[in-house]
Amino acid sequence: MSVRYTETAFAELAEIISYIAADNPRAASAFIARLDQLLENLREFPRMTRFSDEEGAHIAPVGRYPYLLFYAVEGGDIVVLHVRHGARRYPARPRNT
């Protein structure tokens, strides 16, 4: 399985890494390593986590960090939808109109 990031997820991740690195570059590197390890695990077992409130999306904690990874499994890909701090509101659910 390959991993793709949405533009939103990529921007959120860049912001998180910049925020952590401003105070502690080693912690930012450790966060990236933990996220990479999580994604490796998800490549092998993509449905090992629980579903989020967003239809078809899973949610996974990023190790000991207070961040959550929201992703979907689409065909042979893991699509990272969001990377957010656990204290933030979850992404809005699309409404059926």
C-alpha positions, -999 to 999 in steps of 0.1 A, spaced: 0 0 0 12 35 -8 5 66 14 -9 98 -1 -16 130 17 -44 154 10 -33 191 6 -50 198 39 -32 170 57 1 180 42 -4 216 54 -15 205 89 16 183 92 39 210 81 24 234 107 28 208 134 64 200 126 72 237 125 55 243 158 74 214 175 108 223 158 106 259 170 112 247 206 129 214 200 142 202 167 150 167 181 114 163 192 102 173 157 124 146 143 111 121 168 76 130 159 83 124 122 99 90 130 69 80 151 45 91 123 65 71 98 64 40 120 26 44 124 22 46 86 44 15 81 21 -4 105 -10 9 87 4 -2 53 5 -38 67 -27 -36 87 -48 -6 74 -79 -14 93 -63 -19 127 -77 13 141 -112 25 149 -135 45 126 -138 82 132 -171 101 129 -163 109 93 -178 82 71 -151 58 58 -123 74 78 -102 58 105 -85 75 133 -51 66 149 -31 82 177 4 92 168 22 73 197 27 93 228 21 126 210 -12 144 214 -19 142 177 -44 121 157 -41 108 122 -73 107 102 -71 85 71 -91 65 46 -83 33 27 -90 38 -10 -81 9 -32 -45 1 -26 -37 35 -9 -38 50 25 -50 85 21 -41 108 50 -70 132 54 -59 152 85 -33 153 112 -47 172 142 -40 179 179 -63 157 200 -77 187 217 -89 203 185 -124 197 171 -127 168 147 -130 175 110 -166 184 100 -186 156 86 -199 161 51 -237 167 51 -260 147 29 -282 172 12 
